[in-house]
Amino acid sequence: MVLFEREDDAHRFMRVLPRRLAKFGLMLNPAKTQLLRYGKQA
């Protein structure tokens, strides 16, 4: 689980993470990967 204060930071992270994982032969499972709102405004 990774938390961000700003939604645009979360989207940027999700855009970059697959490339970083690929360097180590890893990948995200799309069925288990999602962005969720958390907190008072969720």
PDBQT receptor file of N, H, CA, C and O in Angstrom, charges set to zero:
ATOM      1  N   MET A   1       0.849  -1.159   0.000  1.00  0.00    +0.000 N 
ATOM      2  CA  MET A   1       0.000   0.000   0.000  1.00  0.00    +0.000 C 
ATOM      3  C   MET A   1       0.901   1.230   0.000  1.00  0.00    +0.000 C 
ATOM      4  O   MET A   1       1.880   1.310   0.743  1.00  0.00    +0.000 OA
ATOM      5  N   VAL A   2       0.548   2.169  -0.839  1.00  0.00    +0.000 N 
ATOM      6  H   VAL A   2      -0.247   2.104  -1.442  1.00  0.00    +0.000 HD
ATOM      7  CA  VAL A   2       1.278   3.430  -0.934  1.00  0.00    +0.000 C 
ATOM      8  C   VAL A   2       0.250   4.548  -0.822  1.00  0.00    +0.000 C 
ATOM      9  O   VAL A   2      -0.773   4.512  -1.506  1.00  0.00    +0.000 OA
ATOM     10  N   LEU A   3       0.501   5.537   0.023  1.00  0.00    +0.000 N 
ATOM     11  H   LEU A   3       1.332   5.566   0.579  1.00  0.00    +0.000 HD
ATOM     12  CA  LEU A   3      -0.438   6.640   0.233  1.00  0.00    +0.000 C 
ATOM     13  C   LEU A   3       0.153   7.944  -0.278  1.00  0.00    +0.000 C 
ATOM     14  O   LEU A   3       1.352   8.190  -0.150  1.00  0.00    +0.000 OA
ATOM     15  N   PHE A   4      -0.708   8.777  -0.860  1.00  0.00    +0.000 N 
ATOM     16  H   PHE A   4      -1.682   8.577  -0.963  1.00  0.00    +0.000 HD
ATOM     17  CA  PHE A   4      -0.306  10.087  -1.359  1.00  0.00    +0.000 C 
ATOM     18  C   PHE A   4      -1.316  11.122  -0.902  1.00  0.00    +0.000 C 
ATOM     19  O   PHE A   4      -2.501  10.817  -0.760  1.00  0.00    +0.000 OA
ATOM     20  N   GLU A   5      -0.864  12.322  -0.675  1.00  0.00    +0.000 N 
ATOM     21  H   GLU A   5       0.098  12.569  -0.790  1.00  0.00    +0.000 HD
ATOM     22  CA  GLU A   5      -1.773  13.410  -0.330  1.00  0.00    +0.000 C 
ATOM     23  C   GLU A   5      -2.486  13.935  -1.565  1.00  0.00    +0.000 C 
ATOM     24  O   GLU A   5      -3.648  14.335  -1.496  1.00  0.00    +0.000 OA
ATOM     25  N   ARG A   6      -1.789  13.932  -2.692  1.00  0.00    +0.000 N 
ATOM     26  H   ARG A   6      -0.845  13.607  -2.748  1.00  0.00    +0.000 HD
ATOM     27  CA  ARG A   6      -2.359  14.510  -3.913  1.00  0.00    +0.000 C 
ATOM     28  C   ARG A   6      -2.624  13.419  -4.942  1.00  0.00    +0.000 C 
ATOM     29  O   ARG A   6      -1.793  12.537  -5.158  1.00  0.00    +0.000 OA
ATOM     30  N   GLU A   7      -3.778  13.490  -5.567  1.00  0.00    +0.000 N 
ATOM     31  H   GLU A   7      -4.453  14.207  -5.391  1.00  0.00    +0.000 HD
ATOM     32  CA  GLU A   7      -4.176  12.481  -6.542  1.00  0.00    +0.000 C 
ATOM     33  C   GLU A   7      -3.236  12.443  -7.745  1.00  0.00    +0.000 C 
ATOM     34  O   GLU A   7      -2.955  11.367  -8.274  1.00  0.00    +0.000 OA
ATOM     35  N   ASP A   8      -2.751  13.594  -8.178  1.00  0.00    +0.000 N 
ATOM     36  H   ASP A   8      -2.979  14.468  -7.749  1.00  0.00    +0.000 HD
ATOM     37  CA  ASP A   8      -1.853  13.604  -9.336  1.00  0.00    +0.000 C 
ATOM     38  C   ASP A   8      -0.542  12.882  -9.025  1.00  0.00    +0.000 C 
ATOM     39  O   ASP A   8       0.056  12.294  -9.926  1.00  0.00    +0.000 OA
ATOM     40  N   ASP A   9      -0.081  12.912  -7.776  1.00  0.00    +0.000 N 
ATOM     41  H   ASP A   9      -0.567  13.391  -7.044  1.00  0.00    +0.000 HD
ATOM     42  CA  ASP A   9       1.116  12.159  -7.392  1.00  0.00    +0.000 C 
ATOM     43  C   ASP A   9       0.863  10.651  -7.502  1.00  0.00    +0.000 C 
ATOM     44  O   ASP A   9       1.732   9.904  -7.950  1.00  0.00    +0.000 OA
ATOM     45  N   ALA A  10      -0.311  10.218  -7.097  1.00  0.00    +0.000 N 
ATOM     46  H   ALA A  10      -1.018  10.825  -6.733  1.00  0.00    +0.000 HD
ATOM     47  CA  ALA A  10      -0.660   8.798  -7.190  1.00  0.00    +0.000 C 
ATOM     48  C   ALA A  10      -0.704   8.344  -8.647  1.00  0.00    +0.000 C 
ATOM     49  O   ALA A  10      -0.223   7.260  -8.977  1.00  0.00    +0.000 OA
ATOM     50  N   HIS A  11      -1.276   9.165  -9.510  1.00  0.00    +0.000 N 
ATOM     51  H   HIS A  11      -1.667  10.046  -9.242  1.00  0.00    +0.000 HD
ATOM     52  CA  HIS A  11      -1.340   8.811 -10.932  1.00  0.00    +0.000 C 
ATOM     53  C   HIS A  11       0.058   8.758 -11.545  1.00  0.00    +0.000 C 
ATOM     54  O   HIS A  11       0.353   7.869 -12.345  1.00  0.00    +0.000 OA
ATOM     55  N   ARG A  12       0.902   9.686 -11.182  1.00  0.00    +0.000 N 
ATOM     56  H   ARG A  12       0.663  10.408 -10.533  1.00  0.00    +0.000 HD
ATOM     57  CA  ARG A  12       2.275   9.691 -11.694  1.00  0.00    +0.000 C 
ATOM     58  C   ARG A  12       3.015   8.430 -11.224  1.00  0.00    +0.000 C 
ATOM     59  O   ARG A  12       3.728   7.802 -12.006  1.00  0.00    +0.000 OA
ATOM     60  N   PHE A  13       2.847   8.066  -9.966  1.00  0.00    +0.000 N 
ATOM     61  H   PHE A  13       2.268   8.576  -9.330  1.00  0.00    +0.000 HD
ATOM     62  CA  PHE A  13       3.468   6.862  -9.420  1.00  0.00    +0.000 C 
ATOM     63  C   PHE A  13       3.015   5.621 -10.193  1.00  0.00    +0.000 C 
ATOM     64  O   PHE A  13       3.831   4.767 -10.539  1.00  0.00    +0.000 OA
ATOM     65  N   MET A  14       1.720   5.528 -10.458  1.00  0.00    +0.000 N 
ATOM     66  H   MET A  14       1.056   6.222 -10.177  1.00  0.00    +0.000 HD
ATOM     67  CA  MET A  14       1.189   4.371 -11.179  1.00  0.00    +0.000 C 
ATOM     68  C   MET A  14       1.668   4.324 -12.627  1.00  0.00    +0.000 C 
ATOM     69  O   MET A  14       1.731   3.250 -13.224  1.00  0.00    +0.000 OA
ATOM     70  N   ARG A  15       2.000   5.460 -13.186  1.00  0.00    +0.000 N 
ATOM     71  H   ARG A  15       1.949   6.334 -12.701  1.00  0.00    +0.000 HD
ATOM     72  CA  ARG A  15       2.524   5.521 -14.549  1.00  0.00    +0.000 C 
ATOM     73  C   ARG A  15       3.978   5.042 -14.596  1.00  0.00    +0.000 C 
ATOM     74  O   ARG A  15       4.390   4.389 -15.555  1.00  0.00    +0.000 OA
ATOM     75  N   VAL A  16       4.746   5.367 -13.565  1.00  0.00    +0.000 N 
ATOM     76  H   VAL A  16       4.412   5.897 -12.786  1.00  0.00    +0.000 HD
ATOM     77  CA  VAL A  16       6.179   5.077 -13.538  1.00  0.00    +0.000 C 
ATOM     78  C   VAL A  16       6.489   3.688 -12.967  1.00  0.00    +0.000 C 
ATOM     79  O   VAL A  16       7.451   3.048 -13.392  1.00  0.00    +0.000 OA
ATOM     80  N   LEU A  17       5.701   3.230 -12.030  1.00  0.00    +0.000 N 
ATOM     81  H   LEU A  17       4.920   3.750 -11.685  1.00  0.00    +0.000 HD
ATOM     82  CA  LEU A  17       5.996   1.984 -11.323  1.00  0.00    +0.000 C 
ATOM     83  C   LEU A  17       6.197   0.776 -12.242  1.00  0.00    +0.000 C 
ATOM     84  O   LEU A  17       7.154   0.031 -12.029  1.00  0.00    +0.000 OA
ATOM     85  N   PRO A  18       5.362   0.540 -13.239  1.00  0.00    +0.000 N 
ATOM     86  CA  PRO A  18       5.586  -0.636 -14.099  1.00  0.00    +0.000 C 
ATOM     87  C   PRO A  18       6.964  -0.640 -14.768  1.00  0.00    +0.000 C 
ATOM     88  O   PRO A  18       7.580  -1.698 -14.901  1.00  0.00    +0.000 OA
ATOM     89  N   ARG A  19       7.445   0.513 -15.184  1.00  0.00    +0.000 N 
ATOM     90  H   ARG A  19       6.944   1.372 -15.076  1.00  0.00    +0.000 HD
ATOM     91  CA  ARG A  19       8.778   0.575 -15.807  1.00  0.00    +0.000 C 
ATOM     92  C   ARG A  19       9.868   0.246 -14.798  1.00  0.00    +0.000 C 
ATOM     93  O   ARG A  19      10.838  -0.436 -15.129  1.00  0.00    +0.000 OA
ATOM     94  N   ARG A  20       9.715   0.725 -13.580  1.00  0.00    +0.000 N 
ATOM     95  H   ARG A  20       8.927   1.279 -13.311  1.00  0.00    +0.000 HD
ATOM     96  CA  ARG A  20      10.717   0.440 -12.538  1.00  0.00    +0.000 C 
ATOM     97  C   ARG A  20      10.719  -1.047 -12.180  1.00  0.00    +0.000 C 
ATOM     98  O   ARG A  20      11.781  -1.650 -12.025  1.00  0.00    +0.000 OA
ATOM     99  N   LEU A  21       9.540  -1.627 -12.051  1.00  0.00    +0.000 N 
ATOM    100  H   LEU A  21       8.678  -1.136 -12.177  1.00  0.00    +0.000 HD
ATOM    101  CA  LEU A  21       9.456  -3.051 -11.729  1.00  0.00    +0.000 C 
ATOM    102  C   LEU A  21      10.021  -3.906 -12.855  1.00  0.00    +0.000 C 
ATOM    103  O   LEU A  21      10.669  -4.921 -12.599  1.00  0.00    +0.000 OA
ATOM    104  N   ALA A  22       9.781  -3.502 -14.099  1.00  0.00    +0.000 N 
ATOM    105  H   ALA A  22       9.256  -2.678 -14.307  1.00  0.00    +0.000 HD
ATOM    106  CA  ALA A  22      10.256  -4.265 -15.258  1.00  0.00    +0.000 C 
ATOM    107  C   ALA A  22      11.776  -4.398 -15.262  1.00  0.00    +0.000 C 
ATOM    108  O   ALA A  22      12.301  -5.392 -15.762  1.00  0.00    +0.000 OA
ATOM    109  N   LYS A  23      12.480  -3.433 -14.725  1.00  0.00    +0.000 N 
ATOM    110  H   LYS A  23      12.053  -2.625 -14.319  1.00  0.00    +0.000 HD
ATOM    111  CA  LYS A  23      13.944  -3.507 -14.650  1.00  0.00    +0.000 C 
ATOM    112  C   LYS A  23      14.406  -4.721 -13.846  1.00  0.00    +0.000 C 
ATOM    113  O   LYS A  23      15.528  -5.195 -14.026  1.00  0.00    +0.000 OA
ATOM    114  N   PHE A  24      13.542  -5.226 -12.959  1.00  0.00    +0.000 N 
ATOM    115  H   PHE A  24      12.631  -4.841 -12.813  1.00  0.00    +0.000 HD
ATOM    116  CA  PHE A  24      13.870  -6.375 -12.123  1.00  0.00    +0.000 C 
ATOM    117  C   PHE A  24      13.092  -7.623 -12.537  1.00  0.00    +0.000 C 
ATOM    118  O   PHE A  24      13.064  -8.618 -11.812  1.00  0.00    +0.000 OA
ATOM    119  N   GLY A  25      12.459  -7.558 -13.713  1.00  0.00    +0.000 N 
ATOM    120  H   GLY A  25      12.482  -6.749 -14.302  1.00  0.00    +0.000 HD
ATOM    121  CA  GLY A  25      11.694  -8.698 -14.208  1.00  0.00    +0.000 C 
ATOM    122  C   GLY A  25      10.365  -8.887 -13.502  1.00  0.00    +0.000 C 
ATOM    123  O   GLY A  25       9.813  -9.987 -13.501  1.00  0.00    +0.000 OA
ATOM    124  N   LEU A  26       9.851  -7.833 -12.905  1.00  0.00    +0.000 N 
ATOM    125  H   LEU A  26      10.300  -6.940 -12.906  1.00  0.00    +0.000 HD
ATOM    126  CA  LEU A  26       8.586  -7.894 -12.168  1.00  0.00    +0.000 C 
ATOM    127  C   LEU A  26       7.514  -7.104 -12.896  1.00  0.00    +0.000 C 
ATOM    128  O   LEU A  26       7.816  -6.273 -13.752  1.00  0.00    +0.000 OA
ATOM    129  N   MET A  27       6.247  -7.371 -12.550  1.00  0.00    +0.000 N 
ATOM    130  H   MET A  27       6.001  -8.046 -11.855  1.00  0.00    +0.000 HD
ATOM    131  CA  MET A  27       5.149  -6.592 -13.115  1.00  0.00    +0.000 C 
ATOM    132  C   MET A  27       3.988  -6.543 -12.133  1.00  0.00    +0.000 C 
ATOM    133  O   MET A  27       3.869  -7.388 -11.245  1.00  0.00    +0.000 OA
ATOM    134  N   LEU A  28       3.137  -5.541 -12.308  1.00  0.00    +0.000 N 
ATOM    135  H   LEU A  28       3.234  -4.855 -13.029  1.00  0.00    +0.000 HD
ATOM    136  CA  LEU A  28       1.945  -5.399 -11.476  1.00  0.00    +0.000 C 
ATOM    137  C   LEU A  28       0.862  -6.343 -11.978  1.00  0.00    +0.000 C 
ATOM    138  O   LEU A  28       0.762  -6.603 -13.178  1.00  0.00    +0.000 OA
ATOM    139  N   ASN A  29       0.062  -6.850 -11.067  1.00  0.00    +0.000 N 
ATOM    140  H   ASN A  29       0.143  -6.640 -10.093  1.00  0.00    +0.000 HD
ATOM    141  CA  ASN A  29      -1.098  -7.648 -11.442  1.00  0.00    +0.000 C 
ATOM    142  C   ASN A  29      -2.272  -6.682 -11.582  1.00  0.00    +0.000 C 
ATOM    143  O   ASN A  29      -2.729  -6.132 -10.580  1.00  0.00    +0.000 OA
ATOM    144  N   PRO A  30      -2.773  -6.463 -12.799  1.00  0.00    +0.000 N 
ATOM    145  CA  PRO A  30      -3.855  -5.491 -12.997  1.00  0.00    +0.000 C 
ATOM    146  C   PRO A  30      -5.118  -5.800 -12.185  1.00  0.00    +0.000 C 
ATOM    147  O   PRO A  30      -5.851  -4.883 -11.812  1.00  0.00    +0.000 OA
ATOM    148  N   ALA A  31      -5.375  -7.078 -11.911  1.00  0.00    +0.000 N 
ATOM    149  H   ALA A  31      -4.780  -7.822 -12.214  1.00  0.00    +0.000 HD
ATOM    150  CA  ALA A  31      -6.563  -7.446 -11.143  1.00  0.00    +0.000 C 
ATOM    151  C   ALA A  31      -6.438  -7.043  -9.673  1.00  0.00    +0.000 C 
ATOM    152  O   ALA A  31      -7.440  -6.932  -8.966  1.00  0.00    +0.000 OA
ATOM    153  N   LYS A  32      -5.203  -6.825  -9.220  1.00  0.00    +0.000 N 
ATOM    154  H   LYS A  32      -4.389  -6.914  -9.795  1.00  0.00    +0.000 HD
ATOM    155  CA  LYS A  32      -4.982  -6.494  -7.814  1.00  0.00    +0.000 C 
ATOM    156  C   LYS A  32      -4.475  -5.071  -7.613  1.00  0.00    +0.000 C 
ATOM    157  O   LYS A  32      -4.177  -4.675  -6.486  1.00  0.00    +0.000 OA
ATOM    158  N   THR A  33      -4.374  -4.306  -8.680  1.00  0.00    +0.000 N 
ATOM    159  H   THR A  33      -4.616  -4.627  -9.596  1.00  0.00    +0.000 HD
ATOM    160  CA  THR A  33      -3.800  -2.968  -8.613  1.00  0.00    +0.000 C 
ATOM    161  C   THR A  33      -4.880  -1.930  -8.878  1.00  0.00    +0.000 C 
ATOM    162  O   THR A  33      -5.558  -1.985  -9.904  1.00  0.00    +0.000 OA
ATOM    163  N   GLN A  34      -5.042  -0.995  -7.968  1.00  0.00    +0.000 N 
ATOM    164  H   GLN A  34      -4.491  -0.950  -7.135  1.00  0.00    +0.000 HD
ATOM    165  CA  GLN A  34      -6.058   0.037  -8.148  1.00  0.00    +0.000 C 
ATOM    166  C   GLN A  34      -5.730   1.268  -7.307  1.00  0.00    +0.000 C 
ATOM    167  O   GLN A  34      -4.965   1.205  -6.344  1.00  0.00    +0.000 OA
ATOM    168  N   LEU A  35      -6.323   2.370  -7.697  1.00  0.00    +0.000 N 
ATOM    169  H   LEU A  35      -6.943   2.421  -8.479  1.00  0.00    +0.000 HD
ATOM    170  CA  LEU A  35      -6.231   3.599  -6.914  1.00  0.00    +0.000 C 
ATOM    171  C   LEU A  35      -7.510   3.724  -6.096  1.00  0.00    +0.000 C 
ATOM    172  O   LEU A  35      -8.610   3.594  -6.634  1.00  0.00    +0.000 OA
ATOM    173  N   LEU A  36      -7.369   3.972  -4.818  1.00  0.00    +0.000 N 
ATOM    174  H   LEU A  36      -6.476   4.077  -4.382  1.00  0.00    +0.000 HD
ATOM    175  CA  LEU A  36      -8.515   4.136  -3.926  1.00  0.00    +0.000 C 
ATOM    176  C   LEU A  36      -8.414   5.468  -3.215  1.00  0.00    +0.000 C 
ATOM    177  O   LEU A  36      -7.324   5.896  -2.836  1.00  0.00    +0.000 OA
ATOM    178  N   ARG A  37      -9.535   6.115  -3.037  1.00  0.00    +0.000 N 
ATOM    179  H   ARG A  37     -10.420   5.767  -3.345  1.00  0.00    +0.000 HD
ATOM    180  CA  ARG A  37      -9.571   7.325  -2.218  1.00  0.00    +0.000 C 
ATOM    181  C   ARG A  37      -9.644   6.897  -0.762  1.00  0.00    +0.000 C 
ATOM    182  O   ARG A  37     -10.345   5.947  -0.413  1.00  0.00    +0.000 OA
ATOM    183  N   TYR A  38      -8.909   7.613   0.081  1.00  0.00    +0.000 N 
ATOM    184  H   TYR A  38      -8.340   8.385  -0.203  1.00  0.00    +0.000 HD
ATOM    185  CA  TYR A  38      -8.836   7.259   1.492  1.00  0.00    +0.000 C 
ATOM    186  C   TYR A  38      -8.874   8.534   2.316  1.00  0.00    +0.000 C 
ATOM    187  O   TYR A  38      -8.241   9.525   1.954  1.00  0.00    +0.000 OA
ATOM    188  N   GLY A  39      -9.594   8.519   3.397  1.00  0.00    +0.000 N 
ATOM    189  H   GLY A  39     -10.109   7.713   3.691  1.00  0.00    +0.000 HD
ATOM    190  CA  GLY A  39      -9.631   9.661   4.294  1.00  0.00    +0.000 C 
ATOM    191  C   GLY A  39     -11.016  10.259   4.405  1.00  0.00    +0.000 C 
ATOM    192  O   GLY A  39     -12.006   9.640   4.017  1.00  0.00    +0.000 OA
ATOM    193  N   LYS A  40     -11.079  11.458   4.933  1.00  0.00    +0.000 N 
ATOM    194  H   LYS A  40     -10.275  11.962   5.249  1.00  0.00    +0.000 HD
ATOM    195  CA  LYS A  40     -12.355  12.129   5.196  1.00  0.00    +0.000 C 
ATOM    196  C   LYS A  40     -13.157  12.392   3.930  1.00  0.00    +0.000 C 
ATOM    197  O   LYS A  40     -14.386  12.321   3.949  1.00  0.00    +0.000 OA
ATOM    198  N   GLN A  41     -12.474  12.696   2.831  1.00  0.00    +0.000 N 
ATOM    199  H   GLN A  41     -11.476  12.754   2.815  1.00  0.00    +0.000 HD
ATOM    200  CA  GLN A  41     -13.169  13.065   1.600  1.00  0.00    +0.000 C 
ATOM    201  C   GLN A  41     -13.460  11.870   0.698  1.00  0.00    +0.000 C 
ATOM    202  O   GLN A  41     -13.984  12.054  -0.401  1.00  0.00    +0.000 OA
ATOM    203  N   ALA A  42     -13.139  10.668   1.123  1.00  0.00    +0.000 N 
ATOM    204  H   ALA A  42     -12.713  10.519   2.016  1.00  0.00    +0.000 HD
ATOM    205  CA  ALA A  42     -13.335   9.468   0.293  1.00  0.00    +0.000 C 
ATOM    206  C   ALA A  42     -14.790   9.113   0.152  1.00  0.00    +0.000 C 
ATOM    207  O   ALA A  42     -15.125   8.133  -0.513  1.00  0.00    +0.000 OA
TER     208      ALA A  42
